[in-house]
């Protein structure tokens, strides 16, 4: 767990430089008795948690959680356009290409964060599942249809 110790030390050092530990309630008093082993790591994690400082992978997880609805909205917007528009119109085909591109780009950006999260999280049990970037094409095939424009790029 050497990497965790380094991470904690870096976070504590950064917080000290920003003055996060000055004039805290209970400063200079012994730590309260709580369940668990009250050692340096416990104390450091307690202080980080109390002041809202998260490890990088948890911060990424919060960002990913906030961005997932954007990818889902791009997906929904694409399929709404498919249902509402005439595919034979070149302007509508161009719109569908742009909407498909938008979904792929949002999914790609989110997947980069998911990959970073999965590399940094302490356990495989905490890893997140990536968004399929080719989901629009898969859905067309699943429905047994040809996309309105084969060049969706």
Beta strands, then each sheet from edge to edge (+ up, - down):
end
